[in-house]
Amino acid sequence: MPAFRLSSGVADAFPDTLIALVTAAGLRGHEPWPHTATALDELERQLADGTWQPADETDPRIEAWHTAYRSFGTNPRRVRPSVDALGRRLAKKGTLPRINAAVDSYNAVSVRHGLPAGAFDLDHVTGDVAIRYADGTESFTPLGEPDTVEHPRSGEIIYADTTGVLTRHWNHRDAHRTRVTEDSTHVVFALETLQATRDGHHLKAAADELQSLLTPHTEQTAVHYLSPAHPAATV
């Protein structure tokens, strides 16, 4: 079973980081997920009737990620944190994309709570995963672009296993190799905040909500937390 580790360098630079790792084993992605469908429909209805808006870059939860991106040399208005990009898309189009039930579940939770989210198919992860600064030698193949190879800049924060980069710019975009599909059966979902003192309750509520969406469609779920005080968890 792989371990996820928050590197000391990242922990020192972002001492209020809290990451929830929600695992699902025996996931059944081909069956109907009615609660996820309802969650998506409800968000879109609330947006349409004006009772709710997704967090934008003026929200402290998003602003914190913009500040973090700038600290490691990424322009967050050109390369946006995932939750920022997803919320902007929802606000513009009025709908969220439908990818597959597992991905749709974390997208709904992400945008509802204003927190970045991603997921990795653990059957395609090699070795342990580190959240660390890139050294510039790593390779990354973006989601949906299997023939493209990128090399993160030295100093960019990445998720990486022993083969390559799983996520660039901390949480901007996931890798094609570990993408979650309807056939994925062993998945870890990551939800993140840089302001645990202020937003830890949002993160824990989001993890609980995601776990509740997953539970009817999996054999086992669990939630682990990474922080500078507890920088490693085996999933």
C-alpha positions in Angstrom: 0.0 0.0 0.0 1.5 3.4 -0.9 2.3 6.1 1.6 1.5 9.7 0.9 4.0 12.2 2.4 4.0 15.9 2.8 7.7 16.9 2.4 9.4 19.0 5.1 10.1 21.8 2.6 6.4 22.2 1.7 5.3 21.8 5.3 7.7 24.5 6.4 6.5 26.9 3.6 2.8 26.2 4.3 2.6 25.3 8.0 -1.3 25.4 8.1 -1.7 22.9 5.3 -4.3 20.1 5.9 -5.0 17.4 3.2 -7.8 14.8 3.5 -7.1 11.6 1.7 -10.4 9.7 1.1 -9.8 6.1 0.0 -12.2 3.8 -1.8 -11.5 0.1 -2.3 -13.7 -2.1 -4.4 -15.2 0.9 -6.2 -18.1 0.1 -8.6 -18.0 2.8 -11.3 -20.3 1.3 -13.8 -23.5 1.3 -11.7 -25.8 4.3 -11.2 -24.8 6.8 -8.6 -28.1 8.6 -7.9 -26.9 10.7 -4.9 -24.0 12.1 -7.0 -26.5 13.0 -9.8 -28.7 14.7 -7.3 -25.7 16.7 -5.8 -24.8 18.0 -9.2 -28.3 18.9 -10.1 -28.8 20.7 -6.8 -25.7 22.8 -7.2 -26.8 23.8 -10.7 -30.3 24.6 -9.5 -29.0 26.8 -6.7 -26.7 28.6 -9.1 -29.6 29.2 -11.5 -31.9 30.6 -8.8 -29.3 32.8 -7.3 -29.2 31.1 -3.8 -25.5 30.0 -4.2 -22.4 31.0 -6.1 -19.1 29.1 -6.4 -16.1 30.7 -4.7 -14.0 32.9 -6.9 -10.6 34.5 -6.5 -11.9 37.1 -4.1 -12.8 34.3 -1.7 -10.2 33.8 1.0 -10.1 30.0 0.2 -9.2 30.7 -3.4 -7.0 33.7 -2.6 -4.8 31.6 -0.4 -4.1 29.2 -3.4 -3.3 32.2 -5.7 -0.8 33.4 -3.2 0.8 29.9 -2.9 1.0 29.6 -6.7 2.8 32.9 -7.0 5.2 31.8 -4.3 6.5 28.9 -6.5 6.5 30.9 -9.7 3.1 30.0 -11.2 0.7 32.7 -12.4 -2.6 31.6 -11.0 -4.6 33.6 -13.5 -3.0 31.7 -16.3 -2.7 28.4 -14.6 -5.5 28.2 -12.1 -6.0 26.0 -9.0 -8.4 23.3 -10.0 -11.3 24.5 -7.8 -10.9 28.0 -9.2 -11.1 26.8 -12.8 -14.0 24.5 -12.0 -16.0 27.2 -10.3 -15.4 29.7 -13.1 -16.6 27.1 -15.6 -19.7 26.4 -13.6 -20.4 30.2 -13.2 -20.0 30.7 -16.9 -21.8 27.6 -18.3 -24.3 26.9 -15.5 -23.4 23.3 -15.5 -20.6 21.0 -14.3 -19.0 18.5 -16.6 -20.1 14.9 -16.4 -17.0 12.7 -16.6 -17.8 9.6 -14.6 -19.5 9.0 -11.2 -16.4 9.1 -9.1 -14.9 12.2 -10.7 -18.3 13.9 -10.7 -18.5 13.2 -7.0 -15.3 15.0 -6.1 -16.0 17.8 -8.5 -19.4 18.4 -6.8 -17.7 18.4 -3.3 -14.8 20.5 -4.5 -16.9 23.3 -5.9 -19.5 23.2 -3.1 -16.8 23.7 -0.4 -14.4 25.9 -2.3 -11.5 23.4 -1.9 -9.2 21.8 -4.6 -9.8 18.1 -5.1 -8.2 15.4 -7.2 -8.0 11.7 -7.4 -5.6 8.9 -8.3 -6.2 5.4 -9.5 -3.9 3.5 -7.0 -3.5 0.6 -9.3 -1.5 2.9 -11.6 0.6 4.6 -8.8 4.1 3.2 -8.4 5.7 3.3 -4.9 5.0 6.1 -2.5 3.7 9.6 -3.3 5.4 12.8 -2.2 4.0 16.3 -2.2 7.2 18.1 -2.7 9.1 20.7 -4.7 10.1 19.6 -8.2 13.8 19.5 -9.1 13.2 20.0 -12.8 14.1 16.5 -14.0 10.6 15.0 -13.6 8.2 14.1 -16.4 4.5 14.7 -16.5 1.9 13.6 -19.0 -1.3 15.7 -18.7 -4.7 14.2 -18.3 -6.3 13.7 -21.7 -2.9 14.2 -23.5 -1.2 10.7 -23.5 1.3 11.7 -26.1 2.4 14.9 -24.3 5.4 15.1 -22.0 6.0 18.1 -19.8 8.8 18.9 -17.3 7.7 20.9 -14.2 10.0 23.8 -13.4 12.4 23.4 -10.5 10.7 24.7 -7.4 7.1 24.0 -8.6 5.1 22.0 -6.0 4.0 18.6 -7.4 2.6 15.3 -6.3 5.0 12.6 -7.6 5.5 8.8 -7.3 8.6 6.8 -8.2 7.7 7.0 -11.9 6.8 10.6 -12.5 4.5 13.5 -11.7 0.9 12.9 -10.7 -0.2 16.6 -10.4 1.4 19.8 -11.5 1.3 23.2 -9.8 0.2 21.4 -6.6 -3.4 20.9 -7.8 -3.8 22.4 -11.2 -3.9 19.3 -13.3 -3.7 15.5 -12.8 -1.7 13.0 -14.8 -3.1 10.8 -17.6 -1.5 7.7 -16.1 -3.4 7.7 -12.8 -6.7 9.1 -14.1 -9.9 7.8 -12.6 -12.2 6.0 -15.0 -15.3 3.9 -14.6 -13.0 0.9 -14.4 -11.0 2.2 -11.5 -11.6 0.1 -8.4 -9.0 1.4 -5.9 -8.9 5.2 -5.7 -7.6 7.9 -3.4 -9.2 11.3 -3.5 -7.4 14.4 -2.1 -9.0 17.5 -0.7 -6.8 20.4 0.4 -6.6 23.6 2.3 -3.7 25.9 3.1 -5.6 27.5 6.0 -6.5 24.6 8.4 -7.0 26.9 11.4 -9.6 28.9 9.5 -11.0 26.3 7.0 -10.4 22.9 8.6 -14.1 22.5 9.3 -14.8 23.0 5.5 -12.2 20.3 4.7 -13.6 17.8 7.2 -17.2 18.5 6.0 -16.1 18.0 2.4 -14.3 14.7 3.3 -17.4 13.5 5.1 -19.6 14.5 2.1 -17.4 12.8 -0.4 -17.2 9.6 1.7 -21.0 9.5 1.9 -21.2 9.7 -1.9 -18.7 6.9 -2.3 -19.9 4.5 0.4 -22.9 3.0 -1.4 -20.6 2.1 -4.4 -17.5 0.7 -2.7 -16.6 -2.1 -0.4 -14.6 0.0 2.0 -13.8 3.7 2.5 -11.5 5.5 4.9 -10.2 9.1 5.6 -6.6 10.0 6.4 -5.3 13.5 7.1 -1.8 14.9 6.2 -0.4 18.0 8.0 3.0 19.3 9.0 2.4 17.6 12.4 1.4 14.3 10.7 3.1 14.3 7.4 2.6 10.7 6.3 -0.3 8.3 5.8 -0.5 4.8 4.3 -3.5 4.4 2.1 
